[in-house]
Amino acid sequence: MSTPEIPQRPWRQRYHVSAIAWTVTIVVLLILSSMATGANFGMFLANINQFTVLLVQMSHPAWAYLSVIIQPLYETIQMAILGTTIGAAFAIPFSLLAASNLVGNKVLRNLIRLFLDLVRTLPDLLLAAIFVAVFGIGSTAGVITLAIFSFGMVSKLFYEVIETIDMGPLEAMKSVGASKVTIIWYAVLPQILNQFVSYFLYTLEINVRASTVLGYLGAGGIGVYLQRSLDQFNYSATAVIILATLVVVMVIDGVSNHLRRVLL
Amino acid sequence: MQTTLSKEFAPRSLWQRWRWLVWVAIIIAIYAWAIGGLQFSGLQSSAKTVSDSIVKGLLHPDWAYVYNGSGEDLSSLTIQTLAIAFLGTIVSAVISVPFAFWAACTAHERFYLRSGSGKVILTLIRTFPEIVLAIMFIKAVGPGSYAGVLAISIHSIGMLGKLFSESLENMDRGAEEAITSAGGNAPQVFVLATIPTIMPEFISYTLYRFEIAVRSASILGMVGAGGIGTPMIFAIQTRNWPRVGIILLGIIVMVLLIDTLSEQLRKRLI
């Protein structure tokens, strides 16, 4: 009886070829990208005193500014609520069409998904810049931006939820001859409603965060004041705005997390 | 039996019966507040012509801008955007590791001061707007892509640190125990068990964050932090819609490519 052969590692594993190749690739990319961006740590250290001056100013928030920004803070939340609602409303039909268990037509489904993928590639500030050009400076541009931004996100979340539903009730209704709309209303909707609301609230959280900077390009809300304070080098006001935004975001997150826990 | 029955048929309390109405009232109140509070500027008189020219511009992109050899064209600025995102993400991933160990709440810990404080710091970093960071760094290092790199590397710590620390909390401790029971000391456990167990997840999260950083890098230029955003905002301000169209197209293609590539890599990792 021959002794069992000791398993041999192929040379690729023995000399860690792929690990070394990846490391070299990443190091080369790092060097190339630091050349492309002109990154220079020494320059940052040389100018560090300017940065510290800025930080010192920011660490003395001008609390009196709080009374000025209460109204725009409300406006930010209002923009987020309306934008998310409009986006989610448009997302429902699209997500129904993109769900593979409801729509058998593969071409239509993939076209819808491609469209949703395209919408999701656009960063929110980019949309804001374009809509400010169309609708003028103000919260209308912000609401539209947030609506499109949340439409892309919500519809993906929604159709993924729809694809996980139990098909039993649908088949039962189909077998007694119910129409498509009736099936969606009585068999699909009750199964997904809670998760829809949960994702809606989650998107609202993200939109409140997003809407605080949209105003930087003129799309209304607290961002307008953010830009104003930064342009006037009034960093103690900037600090108040950031802190107030932080509080608002945390309150909204807390409320929405609580509601989502209750729902699910 | 009696008790369950009586429970079932007990008349619902007033609150239980009318709860839905309270919710409807709250929701209506919220929407009334939201709609009433906003001043809709309405459509500007120029909106029709502007959107017409936008659509026309988007349908006839300025193809000459793709490459003109000046170094300020779409392809070189796209590469610059990717470079900003890549450098920022890698730097941030390295800085995030100590933050992750700081914020991770591991099993045999009595009091949560360490992990709790780490989590608060990470939340603060996450909520600090990236644009403001970019503007702060522009003051320090001047406008350009370096400010964008710095903004992304600091801002990403918030999310990467959180994701890393969560994967540390949920990681499989089997390999660590095996090394310990074979007599390994703490550094050996760390190098031979902790790092190999956690590495695929860390890399996967870093790739995911890179996808987000590409989007950020393409808009940070709007405030002067380098990349494709700078010509974009100039083109919008000068109403050069064919130029906007080609840049939008460039961003869409770039983001789609990076997303697909990174998704493939992440699938192979985990």
Interface residues (C-beta under 8 A of the other chain):
Chain A: I26 L29 L30 L32 S33 S34 A36 T37 G38 A39 N40 M43 F44 N47 I48 Q50 F51 L54 Y74 E75 I77 Q78 M79 I81 L82 T85 D117 L118 T121 L122 P123 D124 L125 L126 A129 I130 A133 V134 F135 G136 I137 G138 S139 T140 V143 R209 T212 V213 Y216 L217 G220 L226 L230 T238 I242 T245 L246 V249 M250
Chain B: I30 Y31 W33 A34 I35 G37 L38 Q39 F40 S41 G42 L43 Q44 A47 V50 S51 I54 I79 Q80 L82 A83 I84 F86 L87 I90 L124 T127 F128 P129 E130 I131 V132 I135 M136 F137 K139 A140 V141 G144 S145 Y146 G148 V149 L150 R215 S216 S218 I219 M222 V223 G226 G229 M232 I233 I236 R239 V244 L248 I251 I252 V255 L256 D259
